[in-house]
Amino acid sequence: MGTVFSFDLRDTPTAAIGSALRDAVAWLHHVDEVFSPYRPDSAISRLARGEVSPADCSPEVREVLGLCTRVRRATDGWFSHTPDGTLDPSGLVKGWAVERAWRILHSAGAHNLCVNGGGDLQLSGESAPGVPWRIGIAHPLRPGALCTVVTGHDQAIATSGTAERGAHILDPHTGTPADGPASVTVVGRRLTLTDAYATAAFAMGGRAADWLEHLESYEAFAVLRDGRVWRTTGFPGDE
């Protein structure tokens, strides 16, 4: 998926957890093979070229396409898996893949766990007995600095912005690069929707603050291009 994945397991190692870790890594490679728009033989590339239909694809492809449609409706079109007319569900797939990898490990007994896919995280349990996870969010305008720290036990964290990959998020309504903030971080319970909502919020630009304030079970923090910040009322972080 063009990024780095890491696993931070704080439980006592067991054979079951070791096996699950191998399964989780294999799962992420499988997702890349099926969903990468950069692989000409992937199911997504073949769908985009019209060589196959969704009915010809695996259930997981149909699941992702259904989730993309759900998020598009929930965001009034600010999230789209066809932002420039070409099929590309990448804005949802990474979070979905990380969440599934986390489930594989959690089911095997890794309950104090952080799975990180390119800065988007699914967390559970604690970093140490009695100590919550503390996740530093990189400042998009000040390399090497943090803009906030998110503290919690069972949550998903996703950040969208231009600092790492440039202007890669498109405005689905125009097909041109979105004029969003420098970065927006969304915190929820599970990463699939949290990641997709972060992408949508970035595309919304100035509309995002009010939308996220009223989005039930999600909180957010953004750094604007002029360095100012905003946060939703219940954001679990500190500057």
FIZA-822758 format. One record per residue (C-alpha): residue number from 1; residue in three letters; chain; x, y, z. Coordinates in Angstrom, 1 decimal, padded with zeros to 4 digits. Layout:
! residues N
+-----+------+-------+--------+--------+--------+
!  nr ! rest ! kette !      u !      v !      w !
+-----+------+-------+--------+--------+--------+
! NUM !  Ala !     A !      X !      Y !      Z !
...
+-----+------+-------+--------+--------+--------+
END
This chain:
! residues 239
+-----+------+-------+--------+--------+--------+
!  nr ! rest ! kette !      u !      v !      w !
+-----+------+-------+--------+--------+--------+
!   1 !  Met !     A !  000.0 !  000.0 !  000.0 !
!   2 !  Gly !     A !  003.0 !  002.3 ! -000.4 !
!   3 !  Thr !     A !  003.5 !  002.8 !  003.3 !
!   4 !  Val !     A !  005.0 !  001.3 !  006.5 !
!   5 !  Phe !     A !  003.0 ! -000.9 !  008.8 !
!   6 !  Ser !     A !  004.0 ! -001.7 !  012.4 !
!   7 !  Phe !     A !  002.7 ! -003.8 !  015.3 !
!   8 !  Asp !     A !  003.2 ! -002.8 !  018.9 !
!   9 !  Leu !     A !  002.2 ! -005.7 !  021.2 !
!  10 !  Arg !     A !  002.4 ! -005.3 !  024.9 !
!  11 !  Asp !     A !  001.0 ! -008.7 !  026.0 !
!  12 !  Thr !     A !  003.2 ! -011.7 !  027.0 !
!  13 !  Pro !     A !  004.1 ! -013.5 !  023.7 !
!  14 !  Thr !     A !  002.3 ! -016.8 !  023.1 !
!  15 !  Ala !     A !  002.4 ! -019.2 !  020.2 !
!  16 !  Ala !     A ! -001.2 ! -018.1 !  019.3 !
!  17 !  Ile !     A ! -000.1 ! -014.5 !  019.1 !
!  18 !  Gly !     A !  002.9 ! -015.3 !  017.1 !
!  19 !  Ser !     A !  000.8 ! -017.3 !  014.6 !
!  20 !  Ala !     A ! -001.7 ! -014.4 !  014.5 !
!  21 !  Leu !     A !  001.0 ! -011.9 !  013.8 !
!  22 !  Arg !     A !  002.1 ! -013.9 !  010.7 !
!  23 !  Asp !     A ! -001.5 ! -014.1 !  009.6 !
!  24 !  Ala !     A ! -002.0 ! -010.4 !  010.0 !
!  25 !  Val !     A !  001.1 ! -009.6 !  007.9 !
!  26 !  Ala !     A ! -000.1 ! -012.1 !  005.2 !
!  27 !  Trp !     A ! -003.5 ! -010.4 !  005.3 !
!  28 !  Leu !     A ! -002.0 ! -007.0 !  004.6 !
!  29 !  His !     A !  000.0 ! -008.3 !  001.7 !
!  30 !  His !     A ! -003.2 ! -009.9 !  000.4 !
!  31 !  Val !     A ! -005.1 ! -006.6 !  000.6 !
!  32 !  Asp !     A ! -002.3 ! -004.9 ! -001.4 !
!  33 !  Glu !     A ! -002.6 ! -007.6 ! -004.1 !
!  34 !  Val !     A ! -006.4 ! -007.3 ! -004.4 !
!  35 !  Phe !     A ! -006.9 ! -003.5 ! -003.9 !
!  36 !  Ser !     A ! -003.9 ! -001.7 ! -005.2 !
!  37 !  Pro !     A ! -004.7 !  000.6 ! -008.0 !
!  38 !  Tyr !     A ! -001.0 !  000.5 ! -009.0 !
!  39 !  Arg !     A ! -001.0 ! -003.2 ! -009.7 !
!  40 !  Pro !     A ! -002.5 ! -003.9 ! -013.2 !
!  41 !  Asp !     A ! -003.6 ! -007.4 ! -012.2 !
!  42 !  Ser !     A ! -005.4 ! -006.4 ! -009.0 !
!  43 !  Ala !     A ! -009.1 ! -006.8 ! -008.7 !
!  44 !  Ile !     A ! -009.6 ! -003.1 ! -008.4 !
!  45 !  Ser !     A ! -007.5 ! -002.3 ! -011.5 !
!  46 !  Arg !     A ! -009.5 ! -004.9 ! -013.5 !
!  47 !  Leu !     A ! -012.7 ! -003.4 ! -012.2 !
!  48 !  Ala !     A ! -011.6 !  000.0 ! -013.2 !
!  49 !  Arg !     A ! -010.8 ! -001.2 ! -016.7 !
!  50 !  Gly !     A ! -014.2 ! -002.9 ! -017.0 !
!  51 !  Glu !     A ! -012.7 ! -006.3 ! -017.4 !
!  52 !  Val !     A ! -014.8 ! -007.7 ! -014.5 !
!  53 !  Ser !     A ! -017.9 ! -006.7 ! -012.6 !
!  54 !  Pro !     A ! -018.3 ! -006.6 ! -008.8 !
!  55 !  Ala !     A ! -020.2 ! -009.9 ! -009.1 !
!  56 !  Asp !     A ! -017.1 ! -011.5 ! -010.5 !
!  57 !  Cys !     A ! -014.9 ! -010.4 ! -007.5 !
!  58 !  Ser !     A ! -014.4 ! -011.8 ! -004.1 !
!  59 !  Pro !     A ! -016.8 ! -011.0 ! -001.2 !
!  60 !  Glu !     A ! -014.2 ! -008.7 !  000.4 !
!  61 !  Val !     A ! -014.2 ! -006.5 ! -002.7 !
!  62 !  Arg !     A ! -017.9 ! -006.2 ! -002.6 !
!  63 !  Glu !     A ! -017.7 ! -005.5 !  001.1 !
!  64 !  Val !     A ! -015.3 ! -002.6 !  000.5 !
!  65 !  Leu !     A ! -017.4 ! -001.2 ! -002.3 !
!  66 !  Gly !     A ! -020.5 ! -001.3 ! -000.1 !
!  67 !  Leu !     A ! -018.6 !  000.5 !  002.7 !
!  68 !  Cys !     A ! -017.5 !  003.2 !  000.2 !
!  69 !  Thr !     A ! -021.0 !  003.8 ! -000.9 !
!  70 !  Arg !     A ! -022.2 !  004.0 !  002.7 !
!  71 !  Val !     A ! -019.5 !  006.6 !  003.6 !
!  72 !  Arg !     A ! -020.2 !  008.6 !  000.4 !
!  73 !  Arg !     A ! -023.8 !  008.9 !  001.5 !
!  74 !  Ala !     A ! -022.9 !  009.7 !  005.1 !
!  75 !  Thr !     A ! -020.5 !  012.5 !  004.0 !
!  76 !  Asp !     A ! -022.8 !  014.0 !  001.3 !
!  77 !  Gly !     A ! -020.4 !  013.0 ! -001.3 !
!  78 !  Trp !     A ! -017.2 !  014.4 !  000.3 !
!  79 !  Phe !     A ! -015.8 !  010.9 !  000.4 !
!  80 !  Ser !     A ! -015.8 !  009.0 ! -002.9 !
!  81 !  His !     A ! -014.1 !  005.9 ! -004.3 !
!  82 !  Thr !     A ! -014.3 !  007.5 ! -007.7 !
!  83 !  Pro !     A ! -013.1 !  011.0 ! -007.0 !
!  84 !  Asp !     A ! -011.8 !  011.7 ! -010.5 !
!  85 !  Gly !     A ! -014.0 !  009.3 ! -012.3 !
!  86 !  Thr !     A ! -011.6 !  006.4 ! -011.8 !
!  87 !  Leu !     A ! -012.2 !  003.6 ! -009.2 !
!  88 !  Asp !     A ! -009.9 !  004.0 ! -006.3 !
!  89 !  Pro !     A ! -011.1 !  002.9 ! -002.8 !
!  90 !  Ser !     A ! -007.7 !  003.6 ! -001.2 !
!  91 !  Gly !     A ! -009.2 !  006.3 !  001.1 !
!  92 !  Leu !     A ! -011.1 !  003.5 !  003.0 !
!  93 !  Val !     A ! -009.1 !  000.3 !  002.3 !
!  94 !  Lys !     A ! -006.1 !  001.1 !  004.5 !
!  95 !  Gly !     A ! -008.2 !  001.7 !  007.6 !
!  96 !  Trp !     A ! -010.3 ! -001.4 !  006.8 !
!  97 !  Ala !     A ! -007.1 ! -003.5 !  006.4 !
!  98 !  Val !     A ! -005.5 ! -002.3 !  009.6 !
!  99 !  Glu !     A ! -008.7 ! -002.8 !  011.5 !
! 100 !  Arg !     A ! -008.9 ! -006.4 !  010.2 !
! 101 !  Ala !     A ! -005.2 ! -007.0 !  011.1 !
! 102 !  Trp !     A ! -006.0 ! -005.7 !  014.6 !
! 103 !  Arg !     A ! -008.9 ! -008.1 !  014.9 !
! 104 !  Ile !     A ! -006.8 ! -011.1 !  013.9 !
! 105 !  Leu !     A ! -004.3 ! -010.3 !  016.7 !
! 106 !  His !     A ! -007.0 ! -009.3 !  019.3 !
! 107 !  Ser !     A ! -008.8 ! -012.6 !  018.7 !
! 108 !  Ala !     A ! -005.6 ! -014.5 !  019.5 !
! 109 !  Gly !     A ! -005.2 ! -012.8 !  022.8 !
! 110 !  Ala !     A ! -003.2 ! -009.6 !  022.0 !
! 111 !  His !     A ! -005.4 ! -007.2 !  023.9 !
! 112 !  Asn !     A ! -002.9 ! -004.5 !  024.6 !
! 113 !  Leu !     A ! -002.1 ! -003.7 !  021.0 !
! 114 !  Cys !     A ! -001.4 ! -000.9 !  018.5 !
! 115 !  Val !     A ! -001.5 ! -001.6 !  014.8 !
! 116 !  Asn !     A ! -000.1 !  001.4 !  012.8 !
! 117 !  Gly !     A ! -000.6 !  001.7 !  009.0 !
! 118 !  Gly !     A !  001.2 !  004.8 !  007.8 !
! 119 !  Gly !     A !  000.2 !  006.9 !  010.8 !
! 120 !  Asp !     A ! -003.4 !  005.6 !  011.0 !
! 121 !  Leu !     A ! -003.8 !  003.5 !  014.1 !
! 122 !  Gln !     A ! -006.1 !  001.0 !  015.8 !
! 123 !  Leu !     A ! -005.5 !  000.7 !  019.5 !
! 124 !  Ser !     A ! -006.7 ! -001.5 !  022.4 !
! 125 !  Gly !     A ! -005.9 ! -002.0 !  026.0 !
! 126 !  Glu !     A ! -003.0 ! -000.2 !  027.6 !
! 127 !  Ser !     A !  000.6 !  000.7 !  026.8 !
! 128 !  Ala !     A !  001.6 ! -000.6 !  030.2 !
! 129 !  Pro !     A ! -000.5 ! -001.7 !  033.3 !
! 130 !  Gly !     A ! -002.5 !  001.3 !  034.3 !
! 131 !  Val !     A ! -001.1 !  003.5 !  031.6 !
! 132 !  Pro !     A ! -003.2 !  004.5 !  028.5 !
! 133 !  Trp !     A ! -001.8 !  004.8 !  025.1 !
! 134 !  Arg !     A ! -000.4 !  008.3 !  024.2 !
! 135 !  Ile !     A ! -000.1 !  009.0 !  020.5 !
! 136 !  Gly !     A !  001.7 !  012.0 !  019.3 !
! 137 !  Ile !     A !  000.3 !  013.7 !  016.1 !
! 138 !  Ala !     A !  003.0 !  015.1 !  013.9 !
! 139 !  His !     A !  002.7 !  018.9 !  013.3 !
! 140 !  Pro !     A !  002.2 !  019.4 !  009.5 !
! 141 !  Leu !     A !  003.9 !  022.7 !  009.5 !
! 142 !  Arg !     A !  006.8 !  022.1 !  011.9 !
! 143 !  Pro !     A !  008.9 !  019.0 !  011.0 !
! 144 !  Gly !     A !  009.9 !  017.1 !  014.1 !
! 145 !  Ala !     A !  007.3 !  018.7 !  016.3 !
! 146 !  Leu !     A !  003.9 !  017.5 !  017.6 !
! 147 !  Cys !     A !  000.7 !  019.4 !  017.3 !
! 148 !  Thr !     A ! -001.2 !  017.4 !  019.9 !
! 149 !  Val !     A ! -001.1 !  014.1 !  021.9 !
! 150 !  Val !     A ! -004.1 !  011.7 !  021.9 !
! 151 !  Thr !     A ! -004.6 !  009.7 !  025.0 !
! 152 !  Gly !     A ! -006.9 !  006.7 !  025.4 !
! 153 !  His !     A ! -007.4 !  002.9 !  025.6 !
! 154 !  Asp !     A ! -009.6 !  001.6 !  022.8 !
! 155 !  Gln !     A ! -009.7 !  003.9 !  019.8 !
! 156 !  Ala !     A ! -008.8 !  004.5 !  016.2 !
! 157 !  Ile !     A ! -006.8 !  007.5 !  015.1 !
! 158 !  Ala !     A ! -006.5 !  008.7 !  011.5 !
! 159 !  Thr !     A ! -004.9 !  011.8 !  010.0 !
! 160 !  Ser !     A ! -005.3 !  013.3 !  006.6 !
! 161 !  Gly !     A ! -003.2 !  016.1 !  005.1 !
! 162 !  Thr !     A ! -000.5 !  017.1 !  002.7 !
! 163 !  Ala !     A !  002.7 !  017.0 !  004.8 !
! 164 !  Glu !     A !  003.7 !  013.4 !  003.8 !
! 165 !  Arg !     A !  002.3 !  012.8 !  000.3 !
! 166 !  Gly !     A !  001.5 !  016.3 ! -001.0 !
! 167 !  Ala !     A ! -001.9 !  017.2 ! -002.5 !
! 168 !  His !     A ! -003.1 !  013.6 ! -003.0 !
! 169 !  Ile !     A ! -006.7 !  014.0 ! -001.7 !
! 170 !  Leu !     A ! -009.2 !  015.2 ! -004.4 !
! 171 !  Asp !     A ! -012.4 !  017.2 ! -004.0 !
! 172 !  Pro !     A ! -014.9 !  014.6 ! -005.3 !
! 173 !  His !     A ! -017.2 !  017.4 ! -006.5 !
! 174 !  Thr !     A ! -014.6 !  018.9 ! -008.8 !
! 175 !  Gly !     A ! -012.0 !  016.1 ! -009.3 !
! 176 !  Thr !     A ! -009.2 !  018.6 ! -008.4 !
! 177 !  Pro !     A ! -006.9 !  018.7 ! -005.3 !
! 178 !  Ala !     A ! -008.9 !  019.5 ! -002.2 !
! 179 !  Asp !     A ! -008.2 !  022.8 ! -000.5 !
! 180 !  Gly !     A ! -008.2 !  021.4 !  003.0 !
! 181 !  Pro !     A ! -006.4 !  022.3 !  006.2 !
! 182 !  Ala !     A ! -002.8 !  021.4 !  006.7 !
! 183 !  Ser !     A ! -004.0 !  018.3 !  008.5 !
! 184 !  Val !     A ! -007.1 !  016.9 !  010.2 !
! 185 !  Thr !     A ! -007.0 !  014.1 !  012.8 !
! 186 !  Val !     A ! -010.2 !  012.1 !  013.6 !
! 187 !  Val !     A ! -010.6 !  009.8 !  016.6 !
! 188 !  Gly !     A ! -013.2 !  007.1 !  016.7 !
! 189 !  Arg !     A ! -013.7 !  003.5 !  017.9 !
! 190 !  Arg !     A ! -012.8 !  001.6 !  014.7 !
! 191 !  Leu !     A ! -010.4 !  002.6 !  011.9 !
! 192 !  Thr !     A ! -012.4 !  001.7 !  008.8 !
! 193 !  Leu !     A ! -014.8 !  004.6 !  009.2 !
! 194 !  Thr !     A ! -012.5 !  006.9 !  011.2 !
! 195 !  Asp !     A ! -010.0 !  006.8 !  008.3 !
! 196 !  Ala !     A ! -012.6 !  007.4 !  005.6 !
! 197 !  Tyr !     A ! -014.1 !  010.3 !  007.7 !
! 198 !  Ala !     A ! -010.7 !  011.9 !  008.0 !
! 199 !  Thr !     A ! -010.3 !  011.8 !  004.2 !
! 200 !  Ala !     A ! -013.8 !  013.3 !  003.8 !
! 201 !  Ala !     A ! -013.1 !  016.0 !  006.4 !
! 202 !  Phe !     A ! -009.9 !  017.1 !  004.6 !
! 203 !  Ala !     A ! -011.8 !  017.3 !  001.3 !
! 204 !  Met !     A ! -014.6 !  019.5 !  003.0 !
! 205 !  Gly !     A ! -012.1 !  022.2 !  004.1 !
! 206 !  Gly !     A ! -013.8 !  024.8 !  006.1 !
! 207 !  Arg !     A ! -017.1 !  022.9 !  006.3 !
! 208 !  Ala !     A ! -015.4 !  020.1 !  008.3 !
! 209 !  Ala !     A ! -015.3 !  021.6 !  011.8 !
! 210 !  Asp !     A ! -019.1 !  021.9 !  012.1 !
! 211 !  Trp !     A ! -019.7 !  018.5 !  010.4 !
! 212 !  Leu !     A ! -017.3 !  016.7 !  012.8 !
! 213 !  Glu !     A ! -018.7 !  018.6 !  015.9 !
! 214 !  His !     A ! -022.0 !  016.9 !  015.2 !
! 215 !  Leu !     A ! -020.8 !  013.5 !  014.0 !
! 216 !  Glu !     A ! -021.7 !  011.2 !  016.8 !
! 217 !  Ser !     A ! -018.9 !  009.1 !  018.4 !
! 218 !  Tyr !     A ! -016.1 !  010.9 !  016.6 !
! 219 !  Glu !     A ! -013.8 !  013.8 !  017.6 !
! 220 !  Ala !     A ! -011.3 !  015.7 !  015.6 !
! 221 !  Phe !     A ! -008.4 !  018.2 !  015.7 !
! 222 !  Ala !     A ! -007.1 !  020.2 !  012.7 !
! 223 !  Val !     A ! -004.2 !  022.4 !  012.0 !
! 224 !  Leu !     A ! -005.0 !  025.2 !  009.4 !
! 225 !  Arg !     A ! -002.5 !  026.3 !  006.8 !
! 226 !  Asp !     A ! -001.8 !  029.5 !  008.7 !
! 227 !  Gly !     A ! -001.0 !  027.5 !  011.9 !
! 228 !  Arg !     A ! -004.2 !  028.1 !  013.8 !
! 229 !  Val !     A ! -006.0 !  025.0 !  015.2 !
! 230 !  Trp !     A ! -009.5 !  023.9 !  016.0 !
! 231 !  Arg !     A ! -010.8 !  020.9 !  017.9 !
! 232 !  Thr !     A ! -014.2 !  019.3 !  018.6 !
! 233 !  Thr !     A ! -015.6 !  019.7 !  022.1 !
! 234 !  Gly !     A ! -014.7 !  016.2 !  023.3 !
! 235 !  Phe !     A ! -011.3 !  015.7 !  021.5 !
! 236 !  Pro !     A ! -009.2 !  013.5 !  023.8 !
! 237 !  Gly !     A ! -005.9 !  015.3 !  023.3 !
! 238 !  Asp !     A ! -003.7 !  018.0 !  024.6 !
! 239 !  Glu !     A ! -001.4 !  020.6 !  022.9 !
+-----+------+-------+--------+--------+--------+
END
